[in-house]
Amino acid sequence: MIGRSLHDGRILSPDDCRALLRRVHALAEGGGDTAIRVSSWWHGELRWARNQIRTLSDRRDVRLTVIRTVRNGRDGAVTTNQLDDASLEAAVRAAERQSRMGAKIGRGVGFYPQFPHYEPFPNAAIWSDATFEAAALARAEVARRMIAHAEAQGMLSAGYLEVRAAMTATLGTEFPELRTGEHAFWEQPYVRWTQAQGSMTVRNAAGTGSGWAGLSSYDWRRIESASGALAERAVQKCVASQDPVALEPGRYTVILEPQAVADLMEPLIQSFNREPPEMGLTSPWRLAYDEALGLWRTKLGMKVVDERITISHDPADPDQGIVMHPLDLPEPVTWIERGVLKNLGHDWATEVEKLKGWHAVRGADAYRMSGGDTSLDEMIRTTRRGLLVTRFSNVAVLDGESLLSTGLTRDGLWLIENGQITKAVKNFRFTESPLFVLNHIEQLGEPVPVFRPTKREGDRLRPAIVPPVKARDFSFTSVIDAI
Amino acid sequence: MTISRRQLLKYGFKIGASAAALGALPRPLYVDLGDGGLEAVPPIESERIRELAFRAVEAARDAGAAYADVRLTHTRMRRITAAGDIGDEEQVAVGVRALVAGRWGFASSPMWSRDEVARLGREAAYQAKSAAVGPAYEVVLADVPVVHDEHWTMPVEVDPFEVSPFEIADYLAALTNFVSRFPGHRSDVASANFYVQEKAFASSAGSYCTQRLYRTEGELSLAFEGVRRRLDALTPAGMGWELFTGQELREEIRRLMGELEEDAKLPVKPVEVGRYEVVCDAISIATLLESTLGTATQLDRVLGFEANASGTSYFSDPLAMLGSHQVGVPALTLTANRNERGAAGTVRWDDEGVESEEFTLVRDGILADFQTTRESASWLAEYYRGTGRAVRSHGCAVAPSALEIPLQHVPNLRLAAGPDDLDFDSAIAGVKSGLAVRGLVVDVDFQGGAGLGRSGLVYEIKGGQRVARVVGAGFLFRSAELWKDVVALGGHGSVQRFGMMARKGEPAQATYHSVAAPPVVFGQFTVIDPTRKA
């Protein structure tokens, strides 16, 4: 019984998943298309605050969506989290009823060509037994060690450790006999992945100083081995950030730590899609309407940022761990190469002549940004006057064309004068565009993995490898009191 | 002609049967409650669910929990669009919380069965024990009266799951057709979301209660010559299908279309930065309240329990501030509740079995209380005892379903109206020179202390008249000053209620509540161009 295996296995095994897909498919009545998507997840979590472990939890769920399209019907979709035969049959019947009642004559089913088969990445860095086996006691032990760093300095810490595993399958391509019609395009064989994350905020008792450090990876061992260094960094940042002074808003040279770069780049990374600029919608990559050709031109092929910048993803990269869908181009993709916009992601159904078959080029989820060889210390030493930024919070895009964004500095901001860190500074609200920053680079450091966990249960991994960046003329627009 | 009881029954039966057929989608979930095989999920009042619940609690107690509670939830969600797309989701979940030596353990899964709930009880206790090395940490749970097997169904007029989804799709399509009959007007999206959750709660103190909770929301946005408005009348509410049918939606849409036409006639001008007298409409005030006082009066945030997630609070020292700290003008009174009929955060009992109540967060401009749970209420014991009040939870423990552990979430908030008969239009009429804003979107810092508001609809006011539409205005504020700058509050007739969603915790949880507020006039609002760089 599937239910048993959920107890024991926490996420569905490939065999259980295969059996489940077959069972549900066999329940379909009246022809037409059927798609079944299964996903399940398990989380082991730990939260602490005020140097006390507060909550440990173990949670899991499963989600099955059946989409039925009877002949001439619309899509009927029903989602359930019960996997017994009776619940599943009721779900399939309900989806069929929905499909039939919205029938439109002449709609038809099954007019899509055969779907290509891409080999999954057998060695993709997405699953770690160490993550899946990290027990509550192991999490508690790491938390205790991290807390001890804060206690030793008389500081208060709050933090979060999490290990999770998830799987998904949509009518696996390993069963060609189950492929039907339009939904076949969403087929995905069984794939499972893990994620681990650790983060810690350290504050002094008066609330006048705050530091933070965090890391995410598919592999719990990386979090475990980095935990001492993370704790120490958060404590040091808290100690050094106490009793900040207010500076005048204005343009400053900034040294952005890798986490700050990742926080700022978020809207840029999510913009690598082809459809919006080609449809004339707001996008940083829309160039102009070409009257002669009657189409929107994009900035593909144009230099958009500093030539030292390359942003790419590679499913074979051991640090990136991309959970590929068979519709995703199973090759490395370079979005920006030496400052030039080279590729934009697109949907599988978008008609682009250059497409090699029916695949999608997914916009960047996981990514790596190229760097340089300047150390953070060197960046500080060579700065006459500037600000060192730990991370950004509450980043919101004000203008989708320039990617002008606003947001806040958080958990450590310092003034640098004549090559030395001289003062802790009150947080600022900034008004700046990631594209502006990437066009005003002075120095780049070594790219490192940052804290970029997927948030919703069952979502795919999105690791990032990002360098520290020193850039000029970064715009800070107002002082905030929040610490 | 008389109708016999027999005929009535027959008639009633037929109505019921046809309604069920129209409703079309039977409950697809089955569970194993130990009576030999699978059965459809019974109504939450079922005695067997009670047995299941206490089985979980006992398993946790047997495994060493000093306190344990369990929630079983059965949730249905339905989304319907004007285009006729219907999405149905149904979920069963159970979660057990156990307290061992001051640490909470929590375990949850999607299965209701006798074996599974017992496993979860043991697992929750094990999780708590895993953290319990070293000196015990004292968790004091504020007293709560034991609830003896009570049930509550949120009063709704029409259960939306009893209405045919196709009838609802037709209704939505008719609304968009109605809009398109007026030249130049269009509605981009129309959709409806329905949610019903049946929930059972049992605790090791012997409480047991069950509830059926509803939430309904709709989305309809109007556009006319580049000016856009969202229909505020359909924000999430603790109501059924009557959220749509119980109000004169077409009247409301016509009124909004009329305003859009007026707005489109106004000249457009770019923002001039400076300080202005500003009239904010009710939804702008609700959003401002939510992001400032609603955020800062969460006691767990104040004490750093959310520091690594959504942040802390600009109220730093609760015991020193309570009863004396001036947060706003004396006319400012902010109450909170979880028992207001029709509000999105309304329940009979919270997720710790605490009966919902109304309480005052800000009285006459002075900080009077915080949002609490059973655990966090005890952190204010000194204050409550000192003022002769009982130490009790305000019932703010919530989780979206039994899969998540309850956290303190924002309850319904209500800002008291001013004494005068003032509304948005009459407030504008009283302003010689200033701005008026509708539908402010607020981006606040991680302490709720300072923020930036933006809106697509800002009017310039001269001599009590709207003379232009201002584009690109940003409203910069510090919460500590904002509420001391209130010049006038709208009257009783101008108070409107809006449902809102809030996120909190690690992992993040999203929960719903309502905020009711009148329009407010501020004396000196800092207005900037948020896209202007330093």
Chai-1 contact restraints between the chains, C-beta under 6 A:
chainA,res_idxA,chainB,res_idxB,connection_type,confidence,min_distance_angstrom,max_distance_angstrom,comment,restraint_id
A,G3,B,M111,contact,1.0,0.0,6.0,A-B,restraint_1
A,R47,B,E506,contact,1.0,0.0,6.0,A-B,restraint_2
A,A49,B,G304,contact,1.0,0.0,6.0,A-B,restraint_3
A,A49,B,F305,contact,1.0,0.0,6.0,A-B,restraint_4
A,R50,B,G304,contact,1.0,0.0,6.0,A-B,restraint_5
A,Q52,B,Y137,contact,1.0,0.0,6.0,A-B,restraint_6
A,I53,B,R103,contact,1.0,0.0,6.0,A-B,restraint_7
A,I53,B,A131,contact,1.0,0.0,6.0,A-B,restraint_8
A,T55,B,W104,contact,1.0,0.0,6.0,A-B,restraint_9
A,L56,B,G105,contact,1.0,0.0,6.0,A-B,restraint_10
A,L56,B,Q127,contact,1.0,0.0,6.0,A-B,restraint_11
A,L56,B,S130,contact,1.0,0.0,6.0,A-B,restraint_12
A,L56,B,A131,contact,1.0,0.0,6.0,A-B,restraint_13
A,S57,B,F106,contact,1.0,0.0,6.0,A-B,restraint_14
A,S57,B,I405,contact,1.0,0.0,6.0,A-B,restraint_15
A,D58,B,A107,contact,1.0,0.0,6.0,A-B,restraint_16
A,D58,B,E123,contact,1.0,0.0,6.0,A-B,restraint_17
A,D58,B,Q127,contact,1.0,0.0,6.0,A-B,restraint_18
A,R59,B,S108,contact,1.0,0.0,6.0,A-B,restraint_19
A,R59,B,L403,contact,1.0,0.0,6.0,A-B,restraint_20
A,R60,B,S109,contact,1.0,0.0,6.0,A-B,restraint_21
A,D61,B,P110,contact,1.0,0.0,6.0,A-B,restraint_22
A,D61,B,L403,contact,1.0,0.0,6.0,A-B,restraint_23
A,V62,B,P110,contact,1.0,0.0,6.0,A-B,restraint_24
A,A77,B,G87,contact,1.0,0.0,6.0,A-B,restraint_25
A,V78,B,D88,contact,1.0,0.0,6.0,A-B,restraint_26
A,T79,B,E89,contact,1.0,0.0,6.0,A-B,restraint_27
A,T80,B,P28,contact,1.0,0.0,6.0,A-B,restraint_28
A,T80,B,E90,contact,1.0,0.0,6.0,A-B,restraint_29
A,N81,B,Q91,contact,1.0,0.0,6.0,A-B,restraint_30
A,N81,B,P110,contact,1.0,0.0,6.0,A-B,restraint_31
A,Q82,B,L29,contact,1.0,0.0,6.0,A-B,restraint_32
A,D84,B,Y30,contact,1.0,0.0,6.0,A-B,restraint_33
A,D84,B,L38,contact,1.0,0.0,6.0,A-B,restraint_34
A,A86,B,Y30,contact,1.0,0.0,6.0,A-B,restraint_35
A,A86,B,L38,contact,1.0,0.0,6.0,A-B,restraint_36
A,S87,B,P28,contact,1.0,0.0,6.0,A-B,restraint_37
A,S87,B,L29,contact,1.0,0.0,6.0,A-B,restraint_38
A,S87,B,Y30,contact,1.0,0.0,6.0,A-B,restraint_39
A,A90,B,P28,contact,1.0,0.0,6.0,A-B,restraint_40
A,A91,B,P28,contact,1.0,0.0,6.0,A-B,restraint_41
A,A94,B,L25,contact,1.0,0.0,6.0,A-B,restraint_42
A,A94,B,P28,contact,1.0,0.0,6.0,A-B,restraint_43
A,R97,B,A24,contact,1.0,0.0,6.0,A-B,restraint_44
A,Q98,B,I86,contact,1.0,0.0,6.0,A-B,restraint_45
A,G102,B,G84,contact,1.0,0.0,6.0,A-B,restraint_46
A,A136,B,Q127,contact,1.0,0.0,6.0,A-B,restraint_47
A,A136,B,S130,contact,1.0,0.0,6.0,A-B,restraint_48
A,L137,B,S130,contact,1.0,0.0,6.0,A-B,restraint_49
A,A140,B,S130,contact,1.0,0.0,6.0,A-B,restraint_50
A,A140,B,A131,contact,1.0,0.0,6.0,A-B,restraint_51
A,L156,B,G304,contact,1.0,0.0,6.0,A-B,restraint_52
A,A158,B,G304,contact,1.0,0.0,6.0,A-B,restraint_53
A,A158,B,A307,contact,1.0,0.0,6.0,A-B,restraint_54
A,A158,B,N308,contact,1.0,0.0,6.0,A-B,restraint_55
A,G159,B,N308,contact,1.0,0.0,6.0,A-B,restraint_56
A,Y160,B,N308,contact,1.0,0.0,6.0,A-B,restraint_57
A,Y160,B,E506,contact,1.0,0.0,6.0,A-B,restraint_58
A,S199,B,N308,contact,1.0,0.0,6.0,A-B,restraint_59
A,T201,B,A307,contact,1.0,0.0,6.0,A-B,restraint_60
A,T201,B,N308,contact,1.0,0.0,6.0,A-B,restraint_61
A,R203,B,A307,contact,1.0,0.0,6.0,A-B,restraint_62
A,G207,B,S316,contact,1.0,0.0,6.0,A-B,restraint_63
A,P249,B,A534,contact,1.0,0.0,6.0,A-B,restraint_64
A,G250,B,A534,contact,1.0,0.0,6.0,A-B,restraint_65
A,R251,B,A534,contact,1.0,0.0,6.0,A-B,restraint_66
A,S393,B,F446,contact,1.0,0.0,6.0,A-B,restraint_67
A,A396,B,D443,contact,1.0,0.0,6.0,A-B,restraint_68
A,L398,B,P530,contact,1.0,0.0,6.0,A-B,restraint_69
A,L398,B,T531,contact,1.0,0.0,6.0,A-B,restraint_70
A,L404,B,T531,contact,1.0,0.0,6.0,A-B,restraint_71
A,L408,B,D445,contact,1.0,0.0,6.0,A-B,restraint_72
A,T431,B,K533,contact,1.0,0.0,6.0,A-B,restraint_73
A,S475,B,K533,contact,1.0,0.0,6.0,A-B,restraint_74
A,S475,B,A534,contact,1.0,0.0,6.0,A-B,restraint_75
A,F476,B,A534,contact,1.0,0.0,6.0,A-B,restraint_76
A,T477,B,A534,contact,1.0,0.0,6.0,A-B,restraint_77
A,I480,B,D445,contact,1.0,0.0,6.0,A-B,restraint_78
A,I480,B,A450,contact,1.0,0.0,6.0,A-B,restraint_79
A,D481,B,G449,contact,1.0,0.0,6.0,A-B,restraint_80
A,A482,B,D445,contact,1.0,0.0,6.0,A-B,restraint_81
A,A482,B,F446,contact,1.0,0.0,6.0,A-B,restraint_82
A,A482,B,Q447,contact,1.0,0.0,6.0,A-B,restraint_83
A,A482,B,G449,contact,1.0,0.0,6.0,A-B,restraint_84
